[in-house]
Amino acid sequence: MVDLNTAMAAASVDRQKRAADEGKERMKRRSGRDLGIEAFDPVKHVAKEKAETASMWLVITFSVVISLLMRYVLMPRTTVEKSDILYLAPLAAIFLIPQVHRMVLPSSFNELYTKGTWFKAGFLHTFTFLAMAFLLVNPPLGDIVAPQLADKWVLVQNEGDEFNFSKGIGDTGALTWEVEQGAKLTGDIWLLFGLADNVNVEGASISVTLSNNAGDIELESDDNFWVNNSEVIAENTGNISNTERSSKLMPHGDLDQAFAILLGSDLSIGEHNIIVTISEQGDPWENSRVYEWKLRVVELLPETPES
């Protein structure tokens, strides 16, 4: 048997113990010194913000200087084949960032820098350099890409006043022209295409080589053919706008440069390889591009008699 006083005393002790446990639990959950969080120090916070700001502007300046050295010092002394160094060297300069901080910024700033500072500085340098490189190598500050095919290429059979255009417009590397058995592709065969460039397309030099069973032949462009037959060419290659010179061959109108090359007359059956080499003096090096197309002249299959 337990008397009433003893039972009440035991209950009181139990309540006090539970209250003490709940108090400890609340102490663990609350933030502050018990969790290892330092008290906010305004002076130290301001000093750290100043150090981070100085680091940001130093990295941006460093990246801009590296980009300018890449473009105006290293790039003119590098060939296209070895152009990888133009990106690898500036990006490798990330490892110089801590040393640059120690050389330029006061020791009071350097004492506040951590590994996180160098991590952020590395990303800032990388993206600043990429943005600067994009601006410096493209017009109007640079030109490292040769003119390219404006859109399509086409072949034209010219027999006197008659013009026959290839069935397909060259959006791939080959066109096929069918002739009667034992015949040739008669008349003058012209290759038509337009070139587009982001700057100075008319400064490009074009070299066309035709290779077939007869050997290799160097060909030149004839501006008069396109000028004299511009209406016929536009009607057969399709207009894409109301502009007179805007077509599938020259979608940018007067901004593109038209080319007409005489491949030869009475081409024989077989495969004729066309190599178009485009070159121009860019900034800072010479730009080039090569297209390889094929004209396949094939015989029509004889009609099979009905059984």
HUPEFEN-V465086 format. One record per residue. N is the residue number from 1. RES is the residue in three letters. SS is DSSP state (A for helix, B for strand, O for the rest). OMEGA is omega in degrees with one decimal (* if undefined). Layout:
BEGIN
N,RES,SS,OMEGA ; N,RES,SS,OMEGA
END
This chain:
BEGIN
1,MET,O,178.0 ; 2,VAL,O,-177.7 ; 3,ASP,O,-173.7 ; 4,LEU,A,-178.3 ; 5,ASN,A,-179.7 ; 6,THR,A,-179.3 ; 7,ALA,A,-179.8 ; 8,MET,A,178.1 ; 9,ALA,A,179.8 ; 10,ALA,A,179.4 ; 11,ALA,A,179.1 ; 12,SER,A,178.2 ; 13,VAL,A,-178.8 ; 14,ASP,A,178.4 ; 15,ARG,A,179.3 ; 16,GLN,A,179.9 ; 17,LYS,A,178.3 ; 18,ARG,A,178.4 ; 19,ALA,A,178.5 ; 20,ALA,A,179.1 ; 21,ASP,A,178.8 ; 22,GLU,A,177.4 ; 23,GLY,A,178.1 ; 24,LYS,A,179.3 ; 25,GLU,A,177.8 ; 26,ARG,A,177.8 ; 27,MET,A,-179.4 ; 28,LYS,A,-175.1 ; 29,ARG,A,-175.4 ; 30,ARG,O,179.8 ; 31,SER,O,179.2 ; 32,GLY,O,-175.3 ; 33,ARG,A,-179.3 ; 34,ASP,A,178.3 ; 35,LEU,A,178.9 ; 36,GLY,O,179.4 ; 37,ILE,O,-178.5 ; 38,GLU,O,176.4 ; 39,ALA,O,-178.4 ; 40,PHE,O,179.8 ; 41,ASP,O,-176.4 ; 42,PRO,A,-178.3 ; 43,VAL,A,-180.0 ; 44,LYS,A,179.4 ; 45,HIS,A,179.0 ; 46,VAL,A,179.0 ; 47,ALA,A,180.0 ; 48,LYS,A,178.4 ; 49,GLU,A,177.4 ; 50,LYS,A,179.7 ; 51,ALA,A,179.6 ; 52,GLU,A,178.6 ; 53,THR,A,177.7 ; 54,ALA,A,178.5 ; 55,SER,A,-178.9 ; 56,MET,A,-178.2 ; 57,TRP,A,177.0 ; 58,LEU,A,179.6 ; 59,VAL,A,178.6 ; 60,ILE,A,178.1 ; 61,THR,A,178.7 ; 62,PHE,A,-178.4 ; 63,SER,A,178.9 ; 64,VAL,A,178.6 ; 65,VAL,A,178.0 ; 66,ILE,A,180.0 ; 67,SER,A,179.0 ; 68,LEU,A,176.6 ; 69,LEU,A,177.6 ; 70,MET,A,-173.4 ; 71,ARG,A,-170.3 ; 72,TYR,A,177.8 ; 73,VAL,A,-175.9 ; 74,LEU,A,-174.3 ; 75,MET,A,178.8 ; 76,PRO,A,-179.2 ; 77,ARG,A,-176.9 ; 78,THR,O,176.2 ; 79,THR,O,-179.8 ; 80,VAL,A,-177.6 ; 81,GLU,A,-178.0 ; 82,LYS,A,-174.5 ; 83,SER,O,179.4 ; 84,ASP,O,-178.4 ; 85,ILE,A,-178.7 ; 86,LEU,A,178.9 ; 87,TYR,A,-178.2 ; 88,LEU,A,-177.8 ; 89,ALA,A,179.4 ; 90,PRO,A,179.8 ; 91,LEU,A,177.2 ; 92,ALA,A,178.3 ; 93,ALA,A,175.3 ; 94,ILE,A,-176.6 ; 95,PHE,A,178.2 ; 96,LEU,A,-173.8 ; 97,ILE,A,178.5 ; 98,PRO,A,-179.5 ; 99,GLN,A,177.4 ; 100,VAL,A,177.4 ; 101,HIS,A,-178.5 ; 102,ARG,A,-178.3 ; 103,MET,A,-171.2 ; 104,VAL,A,-173.1 ; 105,LEU,O,-179.7 ; 106,PRO,O,-178.1 ; 107,SER,A,178.5 ; 108,SER,A,175.3 ; 109,PHE,A,-176.4 ; 110,ASN,A,179.1 ; 111,GLU,O,-177.8 ; 112,LEU,O,-177.4 ; 113,TYR,O,179.6 ; 114,THR,O,177.0 ; 115,LYS,A,177.1 ; 116,GLY,A,178.0 ; 117,THR,A,-178.8 ; 118,TRP,A,177.8 ; 119,PHE,A,178.4 ; 120,LYS,A,179.4 ; 121,ALA,A,178.3 ; 122,GLY,A,177.9 ; 123,PHE,A,-179.7 ; 124,LEU,A,178.3 ; 125,HIS,A,-177.4 ; 126,THR,A,-175.6 ; 127,PHE,A,175.4 ; 128,THR,A,178.8 ; 129,PHE,A,-179.7 ; 130,LEU,A,178.6 ; 131,ALA,A,179.4 ; 132,MET,A,179.9 ; 133,ALA,A,178.3 ; 134,PHE,A,-179.6 ; 135,LEU,A,-171.3 ; 136,LEU,A,-176.2 ; 137,VAL,A,179.1 ; 138,ASN,O,179.8 ; 139,PRO,O,8.2 ; 140,PRO,O,-175.7 ; 141,LEU,O,-178.8 ; 142,GLY,O,178.0 ; 143,ASP,B,-176.8 ; 144,ILE,O,-179.1 ; 145,VAL,O,179.0 ; 146,ALA,O,174.8 ; 147,PRO,O,-178.8 ; 148,GLN,B,178.0 ; 149,LEU,B,-176.6 ; 150,ALA,B,176.0 ; 151,ASP,B,-175.0 ; 152,LYS,B,171.8 ; 153,TRP,B,-174.7 ; 154,VAL,B,176.9 ; 155,LEU,B,-177.0 ; 156,VAL,B,172.9 ; 157,GLN,B,-176.6 ; 158,ASN,B,177.1 ; 159,GLU,B,-176.8 ; 160,GLY,O,179.0 ; 161,ASP,O,-176.8 ; 162,GLU,B,179.6 ; 163,PHE,B,175.1 ; 164,ASN,B,-178.7 ; 165,PHE,B,178.2 ; 166,SER,O,-175.7 ; 167,LYS,O,-179.9 ; 168,GLY,O,172.8 ; 169,ILE,O,-170.4 ; 170,GLY,B,169.5 ; 171,ASP,O,173.0 ; 172,THR,O,-175.1 ; 173,GLY,O,-175.1 ; 174,ALA,B,171.2 ; 175,LEU,B,-179.0 ; 176,THR,B,178.9 ; 177,TRP,B,-178.1 ; 178,GLU,B,177.7 ; 179,VAL,B,177.8 ; 180,GLU,O,-179.6 ; 181,GLN,O,179.4 ; 182,GLY,O,-177.8 ; 183,ALA,O,175.6 ; 184,LYS,O,173.0 ; 185,LEU,B,-170.0 ; 186,THR,B,178.6 ; 187,GLY,B,176.7 ; 188,ASP,B,-178.6 ; 189,ILE,B,-176.3 ; 190,TRP,B,172.5 ; 191,LEU,B,-178.6 ; 192,LEU,B,174.1 ; 193,PHE,B,176.3 ; 194,GLY,B,177.8 ; 195,LEU,B,177.7 ; 196,ALA,B,177.6 ; 197,ASP,O,178.9 ; 198,ASN,O,177.4 ; 199,VAL,O,170.2 ; 200,ASN,O,179.7 ; 201,VAL,A,-178.2 ; 202,GLU,A,177.3 ; 203,GLY,A,-177.7 ; 204,ALA,O,175.7 ; 205,SER,B,-175.1 ; 206,ILE,B,174.9 ; 207,SER,B,-178.0 ; 208,VAL,B,178.7 ; 209,THR,B,175.8 ; 210,LEU,B,-179.7 ; 211,SER,B,175.2 ; 212,ASN,B,-178.0 ; 213,ASN,O,-179.7 ; 214,ALA,O,179.5 ; 215,GLY,B,-179.1 ; 216,ASP,B,-178.0 ; 217,ILE,B,175.3 ; 218,GLU,B,-175.7 ; 219,LEU,B,179.3 ; 220,GLU,O,179.8 ; 221,SER,B,178.1 ; 222,ASP,O,-177.0 ; 223,ASP,A,-175.1 ; 224,ASN,A,-177.1 ; 225,PHE,A,-178.7 ; 226,TRP,A,-179.1 ; 227,VAL,A,-176.7 ; 228,ASN,A,-175.8 ; 229,ASN,O,-175.3 ; 230,SER,A,-178.9 ; 231,GLU,A,179.4 ; 232,VAL,A,-179.5 ; 233,ILE,A,-179.6 ; 234,ALA,A,-179.1 ; 235,GLU,A,-174.3 ; 236,ASN,A,178.5 ; 237,THR,A,174.4 ; 238,GLY,O,174.7 ; 239,ASN,B,177.2 ; 240,ILE,O,176.5 ; 241,SER,O,179.9 ; 242,ASN,O,179.4 ; 243,THR,O,-174.2 ; 244,GLU,O,-175.0 ; 245,ARG,O,179.8 ; 246,SER,O,-177.2 ; 247,SER,B,178.8 ; 248,LYS,O,177.1 ; 249,LEU,O,179.4 ; 250,MET,O,-174.2 ; 251,PRO,O,-178.1 ; 252,HIS,O,176.8 ; 253,GLY,A,-176.4 ; 254,ASP,A,178.1 ; 255,LEU,A,178.1 ; 256,ASP,O,178.9 ; 257,GLN,B,-176.7 ; 258,ALA,B,177.5 ; 259,PHE,B,175.2 ; 260,ALA,B,-176.2 ; 261,ILE,B,176.7 ; 262,LEU,B,-179.9 ; 263,LEU,B,-179.1 ; 264,GLY,B,179.5 ; 265,SER,B,177.4 ; 266,ASP,B,179.8 ; 267,LEU,B,-177.8 ; 268,SER,O,178.3 ; 269,ILE,O,-179.4 ; 270,GLY,B,-177.5 ; 271,GLU,B,-179.8 ; 272,HIS,B,-177.9 ; 273,ASN,B,-178.5 ; 274,ILE,B,178.8 ; 275,ILE,B,-179.5 ; 276,VAL,B,179.7 ; 277,THR,B,-178.2 ; 278,ILE,B,178.4 ; 279,SER,B,176.6 ; 280,GLU,B,174.3 ; 281,GLN,B,-179.6 ; 282,GLY,O,179.2 ; 283,ASP,B,16.3 ; 284,PRO,O,-174.6 ; 285,TRP,O,-179.7 ; 286,GLU,B,-179.5 ; 287,ASN,B,179.6 ; 288,SER,B,178.6 ; 289,ARG,B,-178.5 ; 290,VAL,B,172.6 ; 291,TYR,B,176.4 ; 292,GLU,B,-178.9 ; 293,TRP,B,-179.7 ; 294,LYS,B,169.0 ; 295,LEU,B,178.4 ; 296,ARG,B,176.0 ; 297,VAL,B,-174.5 ; 298,VAL,B,178.1 ; 299,GLU,B,173.4 ; 300,LEU,O,177.7 ; 301,LEU,O,178.8 ; 302,PRO,O,178.5 ; 303,GLU,O,179.3 ; 304,THR,O,-179.5 ; 305,PRO,O,179.3 ; 306,GLU,O,-179.3 ; 307,SER,O,*
END
